[in-house]
């Protein structure tokens, strides 16, 4: 099983490939393998892009903390 730090690095790397997401707008918290995205984005497309990130979708995470 990957460590929380490794999962966080992987998620951040995947988010970096999303061209419409500013890394400063989305935070990543990992606790016991559960990924939570936090922050504020300015439109729904950016929110969905972050949520659909290929790595993120393989983990449980709290979508409610990513606000428009």
mmCIF file as gemmi writes it, N, C-alpha and C atoms, coordinates in Angstrom:
data_model
loop_
_atom_site.group_PDB
_atom_site.id
_atom_site.type_symbol
_atom_site.label_atom_id
_atom_site.label_alt_id
_atom_site.label_comp_id
_atom_site.label_asym_id
_atom_site.label_entity_id
_atom_site.label_seq_id
_atom_site.pdbx_PDB_ins_code
_atom_site.Cartn_x
_atom_site.Cartn_y
_atom_site.Cartn_z
_atom_site.occupancy
_atom_site.B_iso_or_equiv
_atom_site.pdbx_formal_charge
_atom_site.auth_seq_id
_atom_site.auth_asym_id
_atom_site.pdbx_PDB_model_num
ATOM 1 N N . UNK Axp A 1 ? 0.843 -1.184 0 1 0 ? 1 A 1
ATOM 2 C CA . UNK Axp A 1 ? 0 0 0 1 0 ? 1 A 1
ATOM 3 C C . UNK Axp A 1 ? 0.887 1.247 0 1 0 ? 1 A 1
ATOM 4 N N . UNK Axp A 2 ? 0.51 2.218 -0.793 1 0 ? 2 A 1
ATOM 5 C CA . UNK Axp A 2 ? 1.291 3.455 -0.889 1 0 ? 2 A 1
ATOM 6 C C . UNK Axp A 2 ? 1.077 4.312 0.359 1 0 ? 2 A 1
ATOM 7 N N . UNK Axp A 3 ? 2.103 5.062 0.708 1 0 ? 3 A 1
ATOM 8 C CA . UNK Axp A 3 ? 1.992 5.98 1.841 1 0 ? 3 A 1
ATOM 9 C C . UNK Axp A 3 ? 1.148 7.19 1.445 1 0 ? 3 A 1
ATOM 10 N N . UNK Axp A 4 ? 0.621 7.881 2.438 1 0 ? 4 A 1
ATOM 11 C CA . UNK Axp A 4 ? -0.166 9.091 2.17 1 0 ? 4 A 1
ATOM 12 C C . UNK Axp A 4 ? 0.646 10.118 1.391 1 0 ? 4 A 1
ATOM 13 N N . UNK Axp A 5 ? 1.925 10.253 1.731 1 0 ? 5 A 1
ATOM 14 C CA . UNK Axp A 5 ? 2.78 11.227 1.043 1 0 ? 5 A 1
ATOM 15 C C . UNK Axp A 5 ? 2.951 10.865 -0.434 1 0 ? 5 A 1
ATOM 16 N N . UNK Axp A 6 ? 3.104 9.576 -0.718 1 0 ? 6 A 1
ATOM 17 C CA . UNK Axp A 6 ? 3.262 9.13 -2.101 1 0 ? 6 A 1
ATOM 18 C C . UNK Axp A 6 ? 1.974 9.349 -2.887 1 0 ? 6 A 1
ATOM 19 N N . UNK Axp A 7 ? 0.834 9.034 -2.272 1 0 ? 7 A 1
ATOM 20 C CA . UNK Axp A 7 ? -0.451 9.259 -2.934 1 0 ? 7 A 1
ATOM 21 C C . UNK Axp A 7 ? -0.629 10.737 -3.24 1 0 ? 7 A 1
ATOM 22 N N . UNK Axp A 8 ? -0.305 11.596 -2.277 1 0 ? 8 A 1
ATOM 23 C CA . UNK Axp A 8 ? -0.443 13.043 -2.488 1 0 ? 8 A 1
ATOM 24 C C . UNK Axp A 8 ? 0.428 13.505 -3.655 1 0 ? 8 A 1
ATOM 25 N N . UNK Axp A 9 ? 1.661 13.041 -3.711 1 0 ? 9 A 1
ATOM 26 C CA . UNK Axp A 9 ? 2.551 13.398 -4.822 1 0 ? 9 A 1
ATOM 27 C C . UNK Axp A 9 ? 1.971 12.94 -6.156 1 0 ? 9 A 1
ATOM 28 N N . UNK Axp A 10 ? 1.426 11.73 -6.189 1 0 ? 10 A 1
ATOM 29 C CA . UNK Axp A 10 ? 0.833 11.203 -7.419 1 0 ? 10 A 1
ATOM 30 C C . UNK Axp A 10 ? -0.373 12.024 -7.858 1 0 ? 10 A 1
ATOM 31 N N . UNK Axp A 11 ? -1.22 12.401 -6.895 1 0 ? 11 A 1
ATOM 32 C CA . UNK Axp A 11 ? -2.406 13.193 -7.219 1 0 ? 11 A 1
ATOM 33 C C . UNK Axp A 11 ? -1.994 14.566 -7.735 1 0 ? 11 A 1
ATOM 34 N N . UNK Axp A 12 ? -1.041 15.214 -7.071 1 0 ? 12 A 1
ATOM 35 C CA . UNK Axp A 12 ? -0.567 16.52 -7.52 1 0 ? 12 A 1
ATOM 36 C C . UNK Axp A 12 ? 0.041 16.439 -8.915 1 0 ? 12 A 1
ATOM 37 N N . UNK Axp A 13 ? 0.768 15.364 -9.19 1 0 ? 13 A 1
ATOM 38 C CA . UNK Axp A 13 ? 1.361 15.192 -10.513 1 0 ? 13 A 1
ATOM 39 C C . UNK Axp A 13 ? 0.264 15.033 -11.568 1 0 ? 13 A 1
ATOM 40 N N . UNK Axp A 14 ? -0.773 14.3 -11.244 1 0 ? 14 A 1
ATOM 41 C CA . UNK Axp A 14 ? -1.876 14.119 -12.193 1 0 ? 14 A 1
ATOM 42 C C . UNK Axp A 14 ? -2.62 15.433 -12.416 1 0 ? 14 A 1
ATOM 43 N N . UNK Axp A 15 ? -2.851 16.194 -11.357 1 0 ? 15 A 1
ATOM 44 C CA . UNK Axp A 15 ? -3.528 17.488 -11.492 1 0 ? 15 A 1
ATOM 45 C C . UNK Axp A 15 ? -2.711 18.459 -12.334 1 0 ? 15 A 1
ATOM 46 N N . UNK Axp A 16 ? -1.386 18.331 -12.28 1 0 ? 16 A 1
ATOM 47 C CA . UNK Axp A 16 ? -0.519 19.213 -13.062 1 0 ? 16 A 1
ATOM 48 C C . UNK Axp A 16 ? -0.736 19.012 -14.559 1 0 ? 16 A 1
ATOM 49 N N . UNK Axp A 17 ? -1.216 17.849 -14.97 1 0 ? 17 A 1
ATOM 50 C CA . UNK Axp A 17 ? -1.481 17.567 -16.378 1 0 ? 17 A 1
ATOM 51 C C . UNK Axp A 17 ? -2.801 18.142 -16.854 1 0 ? 17 A 1
ATOM 52 N N . UNK Axp A 18 ? -3.621 18.644 -15.942 1 0 ? 18 A 1
ATOM 53 C CA . UNK Axp A 18 ? -4.9 19.256 -16.306 1 0 ? 18 A 1
ATOM 54 C C . UNK Axp A 18 ? -4.629 20.708 -16.708 1 0 ? 18 A 1
ATOM 55 N N . UNK Axp A 19 ? -4.736 21.044 -17.99 1 0 ? 19 A 1
ATOM 56 C CA . UNK Axp A 19 ? -4.327 22.372 -18.455 1 0 ? 19 A 1
ATOM 57 C C . UNK Axp A 19 ? -5.175 23.522 -17.921 1 0 ? 19 A 1
ATOM 58 N N . UNK Axp A 20 ? -6.401 23.256 -17.537 1 0 ? 20 A 1
ATOM 59 C CA . UNK Axp A 20 ? -7.262 24.348 -17.075 1 0 ? 20 A 1
ATOM 60 C C . UNK Axp A 20 ? -7.304 24.471 -15.554 1 0 ? 20 A 1
ATOM 61 N N . UNK Axp A 21 ? -6.457 23.745 -14.846 1 0 ? 21 A 1
ATOM 62 C CA . UNK Axp A 21 ? -6.437 23.822 -13.387 1 0 ? 21 A 1
ATOM 63 C C . UNK Axp A 21 ? -5.169 24.52 -12.929 1 0 ? 21 A 1
ATOM 64 N N . UNK Axp A 22 ? -5.347 25.542 -12.113 1 0 ? 22 A 1
ATOM 65 C CA . UNK Axp A 22 ? -4.227 26.243 -11.491 1 0 ? 22 A 1
ATOM 66 C C . UNK Axp A 22 ? -3.907 25.511 -10.19 1 0 ? 22 A 1
ATOM 67 N N . UNK Axp A 23 ? -2.689 24.996 -10.073 1 0 ? 23 A 1
ATOM 68 C CA . UNK Axp A 23 ? -2.315 24.221 -8.884 1 0 ? 23 A 1
ATOM 69 C C . UNK Axp A 23 ? -2.515 25 -7.593 1 0 ? 23 A 1
ATOM 70 N N . UNK Axp A 24 ? -2.486 26.316 -7.67 1 0 ? 24 A 1
ATOM 71 C CA . UNK Axp A 24 ? -2.656 27.111 -6.448 1 0 ? 24 A 1
ATOM 72 C C . UNK Axp A 24 ? -4.112 27.168 -6.002 1 0 ? 24 A 1
ATOM 73 N N . UNK Axp A 25 ? -5.041 26.724 -6.845 1 0 ? 25 A 1
ATOM 74 C CA . UNK Axp A 25 ? -6.461 26.753 -6.497 1 0 ? 25 A 1
ATOM 75 C C . UNK Axp A 25 ? -6.945 25.46 -5.852 1 0 ? 25 A 1
ATOM 76 N N . UNK Axp A 26 ? -6.22 24.376 -6.027 1 0 ? 26 A 1
ATOM 77 C CA . UNK Axp A 26 ? -6.667 23.075 -5.538 1 0 ? 26 A 1
ATOM 78 C C . UNK Axp A 26 ? -5.639 22.512 -4.567 1 0 ? 26 A 1
ATOM 79 N N . UNK Axp A 27 ? -6.104 22.199 -3.362 1 0 ? 27 A 1
ATOM 80 C CA . UNK Axp A 27 ? -5.25 21.565 -2.37 1 0 ? 27 A 1
ATOM 81 C C . UNK Axp A 27 ? -5.565 20.081 -2.287 1 0 ? 27 A 1
ATOM 82 N N . UNK Axp A 28 ? -4.593 19.308 -1.878 1 0 ? 28 A 1
ATOM 83 C CA . UNK Axp A 28 ? -4.772 17.86 -1.75 1 0 ? 28 A 1
ATOM 84 C C . UNK Axp A 28 ? -4.404 17.456 -0.329 1 0 ? 28 A 1
ATOM 85 N N . UNK Axp A 29 ? -5.326 16.763 0.32 1 0 ? 29 A 1
ATOM 86 C CA . UNK Axp A 29 ? -5.091 16.218 1.649 1 0 ? 29 A 1
ATOM 87 C C . UNK Axp A 29 ? -5.287 14.714 1.551 1 0 ? 29 A 1
ATOM 88 N N . UNK Axp A 30 ? -4.359 13.958 2.099 1 0 ? 30 A 1
ATOM 89 C CA . UNK Axp A 30 ? -4.482 12.5 2.102 1 0 ? 30 A 1
ATOM 90 C C . UNK Axp A 30 ? -4.362 12.027 3.547 1 0 ? 30 A 1
ATOM 91 N N . UNK Axp A 31 ? -5.35 11.269 3.995 1 0 ? 31 A 1
ATOM 92 C CA . UNK Axp A 31 ? -5.347 10.729 5.35 1 0 ? 31 A 1
ATOM 93 C C . UNK Axp A 31 ? -5.771 9.274 5.288 1 0 ? 31 A 1
ATOM 94 N N . UNK Axp A 32 ? -4.855 8.393 5.63 1 0 ? 32 A 1
ATOM 95 C CA . UNK Axp A 32 ? -5.107 6.947 5.617 1 0 ? 32 A 1
ATOM 96 C C . UNK Axp A 32 ? -5.587 6.474 4.247 1 0 ? 32 A 1
ATOM 97 N N . UNK Axp A 33 ? -5.009 7.026 3.197 1 0 ? 33 A 1
ATOM 98 C CA . UNK Axp A 33 ? -5.334 6.618 1.841 1 0 ? 33 A 1
ATOM 99 C C . UNK Axp A 33 ? -6.539 7.29 1.23 1 0 ? 33 A 1
ATOM 100 N N . UNK Axp A 34 ? -7.215 8.14 1.978 1 0 ? 34 A 1
ATOM 101 C CA . UNK Axp A 34 ? -8.392 8.848 1.477 1 0 ? 34 A 1
ATOM 102 C C . UNK Axp A 34 ? -7.972 10.227 0.992 1 0 ? 34 A 1
ATOM 103 N N . UNK Axp A 35 ? -8.265 10.524 -0.266 1 0 ? 35 A 1
ATOM 104 C CA . UNK Axp A 35 ? -7.877 11.786 -0.879 1 0 ? 35 A 1
ATOM 105 C C . UNK Axp A 35 ? -9.022 12.783 -0.769 1 0 ? 35 A 1
ATOM 106 N N . UNK Axp A 36 ? -8.714 13.976 -0.267 1 0 ? 36 A 1
ATOM 107 C CA . UNK Axp A 36 ? -9.689 15.066 -0.201 1 0 ? 36 A 1
ATOM 108 C C . UNK Axp A 36 ? -9.125 16.247 -0.983 1 0 ? 36 A 1
ATOM 109 N N . UNK Axp A 37 ? -9.924 16.737 -1.926 1 0 ? 37 A 1
ATOM 110 C CA . UNK Axp A 37 ? -9.544 17.934 -2.663 1 0 ? 37 A 1
ATOM 111 C C . UNK Axp A 37 ? -10.178 19.135 -1.986 1 0 ? 37 A 1
ATOM 112 N N . UNK Axp A 38 ? -9.397 20.193 -1.803 1 0 ? 38 A 1
ATOM 113 C CA . UNK Axp A 38 ? -9.897 21.409 -1.177 1 0 ? 38 A 1
ATOM 114 C C . UNK Axp A 38 ? -9.584 22.591 -2.076 1 0 ? 38 A 1
ATOM 115 N N . UNK Axp A 39 ? -10.264 23.694 -1.831 1 0 ? 39 A 1
ATOM 116 C CA . UNK Axp A 39 ? -9.947 24.911 -2.556 1 0 ? 39 A 1
ATOM 117 C C . UNK Axp A 39 ? -11.15 25.511 -3.24 1 0 ? 39 A 1
ATOM 118 N N . UNK Axp A 40 ? -10.867 26.505 -4.052 1 0 ? 40 A 1
ATOM 119 C CA . UNK Axp A 40 ? -11.909 27.228 -4.779 1 0 ? 40 A 1
ATOM 120 C C . UNK Axp A 40 ? -11.483 27.372 -6.228 1 0 ? 40 A 1
ATOM 121 N N . UNK Axp A 41 ? -12.375 26.982 -7.115 1 0 ? 41 A 1
ATOM 122 C CA . UNK Axp A 41 ? -12.139 27.175 -8.546 1 0 ? 41 A 1
ATOM 123 C C . UNK Axp A 41 ? -13.233 28.073 -9.086 1 0 ? 41 A 1
ATOM 124 N N . UNK Axp A 42 ? -12.983 28.696 -10.234 1 0 ? 42 A 1
ATOM 125 C CA . UNK Axp A 42 ? -13.925 29.713 -10.71 1 0 ? 42 A 1
ATOM 126 C C . UNK Axp A 42 ? -14.977 29.218 -11.692 1 0 ? 42 A 1
ATOM 127 N N . UNK Axp A 43 ? -14.957 27.924 -12.014 1 0 ? 43 A 1
ATOM 128 C CA . UNK Axp A 43 ? -16.042 27.411 -12.858 1 0 ? 43 A 1
ATOM 129 C C . UNK Axp A 43 ? -16.196 25.906 -12.693 1 0 ? 43 A 1
ATOM 130 N N . UNK Axp A 44 ? -17.347 25.423 -13.132 1 0 ? 44 A 1
ATOM 131 C CA . UNK Axp A 44 ? -17.689 24.015 -12.958 1 0 ? 44 A 1
ATOM 132 C C . UNK Axp A 44 ? -16.762 23.1 -13.756 1 0 ? 44 A 1
ATOM 133 N N . UNK Axp A 45 ? -16.319 23.525 -14.918 1 0 ? 45 A 1
ATOM 134 C CA . UNK Axp A 45 ? -15.431 22.706 -15.741 1 0 ? 45 A 1
ATOM 135 C C . UNK Axp A 45 ? -14.127 22.391 -14.999 1 0 ? 45 A 1
ATOM 136 N N . UNK Axp A 46 ? -13.592 23.364 -14.296 1 0 ? 46 A 1
ATOM 137 C CA . UNK Axp A 46 ? -12.371 23.14 -13.525 1 0 ? 46 A 1
ATOM 138 C C . UNK Axp A 46 ? -12.625 22.179 -12.365 1 0 ? 46 A 1
ATOM 139 N N . UNK Axp A 47 ? -13.775 22.318 -11.741 1 0 ? 47 A 1
ATOM 140 C CA . UNK Axp A 47 ? -14.122 21.42 -10.641 1 0 ? 47 A 1
ATOM 141 C C . UNK Axp A 47 ? -14.196 19.981 -11.147 1 0 ? 47 A 1
ATOM 142 N N . UNK Axp A 48 ? -14.885 19.774 -12.252 1 0 ? 48 A 1
ATOM 143 C CA . UNK Axp A 48 ? -15.022 18.428 -12.815 1 0 ? 48 A 1
ATOM 144 C C . UNK Axp A 48 ? -13.672 17.881 -13.27 1 0 ? 48 A 1
ATOM 145 N N . UNK Axp A 49 ? -12.823 18.73 -13.83 1 0 ? 49 A 1
ATOM 146 C CA . UNK Axp A 49 ? -11.504 18.274 -14.279 1 0 ? 49 A 1
ATOM 147 C C . UNK Axp A 49 ? -10.69 17.766 -13.096 1 0 ? 49 A 1
ATOM 148 N N . UNK Axp A 50 ? -10.748 18.475 -11.995 1 0 ? 50 A 1
ATOM 149 C CA . UNK Axp A 50 ? -10.02 18.04 -10.799 1 0 ? 50 A 1
ATOM 150 C C . UNK Axp A 50 ? -10.593 16.729 -10.276 1 0 ? 50 A 1
ATOM 151 N N . UNK Axp A 51 ? -11.907 16.631 -10.246 1 0 ? 51 A 1
ATOM 152 C CA . UNK Axp A 51 ? -12.557 15.427 -9.729 1 0 ? 51 A 1
ATOM 153 C C . UNK Axp A 51 ? -12.306 14.215 -10.613 1 0 ? 51 A 1
ATOM 154 N N . UNK Axp A 52 ? -12.211 14.44 -11.897 1 0 ? 52 A 1
ATOM 155 C CA . UNK Axp A 52 ? -12.047 13.336 -12.838 1 0 ? 52 A 1
ATOM 156 C C . UNK Axp A 52 ? -10.594 12.938 -13.055 1 0 ? 52 A 1
ATOM 157 N N . UNK Axp A 53 ? -9.712 13.61 -12.384 1 0 ? 53 A 1
ATOM 158 C CA . UNK Axp A 53 ? -8.294 13.292 -12.537 1 0 ? 53 A 1
ATOM 159 C C . UNK Axp A 53 ? -8.107 11.775 -12.458 1 0 ? 53 A 1
ATOM 160 N N . UNK Axp A 54 ? -7.36 11.219 -13.389 1 0 ? 54 A 1
ATOM 161 C CA . UNK Axp A 54 ? -7.229 9.765 -13.489 1 0 ? 54 A 1
ATOM 162 C C . UNK Axp A 54 ? -6.812 9.102 -12.186 1 0 ? 54 A 1
ATOM 163 N N . UNK Axp A 55 ? -5.928 9.712 -11.439 1 0 ? 55 A 1
ATOM 164 C CA . UNK Axp A 55 ? -5.487 9.088 -10.202 1 0 ? 55 A 1
ATOM 165 C C . UNK Axp A 55 ? -6.525 9.267 -9.103 1 0 ? 55 A 1
ATOM 166 N N . UNK Axp A 56 ? -7.112 10.45 -9.032 1 0 ? 56 A 1
ATOM 167 C CA . UNK Axp A 56 ? -8.07 10.746 -7.965 1 0 ? 56 A 1
ATOM 168 C C . UNK Axp A 56 ? -9.26 9.805 -8.021 1 0 ? 56 A 1
ATOM 169 N N . UNK Axp A 57 ? -9.717 9.448 -9.207 1 0 ? 57 A 1
ATOM 170 C CA . UNK Axp A 57 ? -10.931 8.65 -9.292 1 0 ? 57 A 1
ATOM 171 C C . UNK Axp A 57 ? -10.751 7.23 -8.766 1 0 ? 57 A 1
ATOM 172 N N . UNK Axp A 58 ? -9.523 6.804 -8.518 1 0 ? 58 A 1
ATOM 173 C CA . UNK Axp A 58 ? -9.299 5.487 -7.949 1 0 ? 58 A 1
ATOM 174 C C . UNK Axp A 58 ? -9.258 5.489 -6.425 1 0 ? 58 A 1
ATOM 175 N N . UNK Axp A 59 ? -9.489 6.622 -5.825 1 0 ? 59 A 1
ATOM 176 C CA . UNK Axp A 59 ? -9.477 6.745 -4.362 1 0 ? 59 A 1
ATOM 177 C C . UNK Axp A 59 ? -10.773 7.393 -3.89 1 0 ? 59 A 1
ATOM 178 N N . UNK Axp A 60 ? -11.135 7.101 -2.676 1 0 ? 60 A 1
ATOM 179 C CA . UNK Axp A 60 ? -12.252 7.806 -2.079 1 0 ? 60 A 1
ATOM 180 C C . UNK Axp A 60 ? -11.807 9.213 -1.748 1 0 ? 60 A 1
ATOM 181 N N . UNK Axp A 61 ? -12.678 10.191 -1.982 1 0 ? 61 A 1
ATOM 182 C CA . UNK Axp A 61 ? -12.333 11.559 -1.646 1 0 ? 61 A 1
ATOM 183 C C . UNK Axp A 61 ? -13.595 12.351 -1.405 1 0 ? 61 A 1
ATOM 184 N N . UNK Axp A 62 ? -13.438 13.492 -0.791 1 0 ? 62 A 1
ATOM 185 C CA . UNK Axp A 62 ? -14.558 14.337 -0.408 1 0 ? 62 A 1
ATOM 186 C C . UNK Axp A 62 ? -14.686 15.468 -1.406 1 0 ? 62 A 1
ATOM 187 N N . UNK Axp A 63 ? -15.653 15.352 -2.318 1 0 ? 63 A 1
ATOM 188 C CA . UNK Axp A 63 ? -15.848 16.375 -3.349 1 0 ? 63 A 1
ATOM 189 C C . UNK Axp A 63 ? -16.447 17.653 -2.786 1 0 ? 63 A 1
ATOM 190 N N . UNK Axp A 64 ? -17.073 17.566 -1.646 1 0 ? 64 A 1
ATOM 191 C CA . UNK Axp A 64 ? -17.781 18.715 -1.096 1 0 ? 64 A 1
ATOM 192 C C . UNK Axp A 64 ? -16.847 19.856 -0.723 1 0 ? 64 A 1
ATOM 193 N N . UNK Axp A 65 ? -15.569 19.599 -0.594 1 0 ? 65 A 1
ATOM 194 C CA . UNK Axp A 65 ? -14.642 20.64 -0.172 1 0 ? 65 A 1
ATOM 195 C C . UNK Axp A 65 ? -14.035 21.421 -1.324 1 0 ? 65 A 1
ATOM 196 N N . UNK Axp A 66 ? -14.402 21.096 -2.542 1 0 ? 66 A 1
ATOM 197 C CA . UNK Axp A 66 ? -13.897 21.829 -3.701 1 0 ? 66 A 1
ATOM 198 C C . UNK Axp A 66 ? -15.008 22.745 -4.196 1 0 ? 66 A 1
ATOM 199 N N . UNK Axp A 67 ? -14.888 24.016 -3.896 1 0 ? 67 A 1
ATOM 200 C CA . UNK Axp A 67 ? -15.961 24.977 -4.144 1 0 ? 67 A 1
ATOM 201 C C . UNK Axp A 67 ? -15.766 25.746 -5.433 1 0 ? 67 A 1
ATOM 202 N N . UNK Axp A 68 ? -16.889 26.153 -6.007 1 0 ? 68 A 1
ATOM 203 C CA . UNK Axp A 68 ? -16.859 27.034 -7.179 1 0 ? 68 A 1
ATOM 204 C C . UNK Axp A 68 ? -16.642 28.451 -6.722 1 0 ? 68 A 1
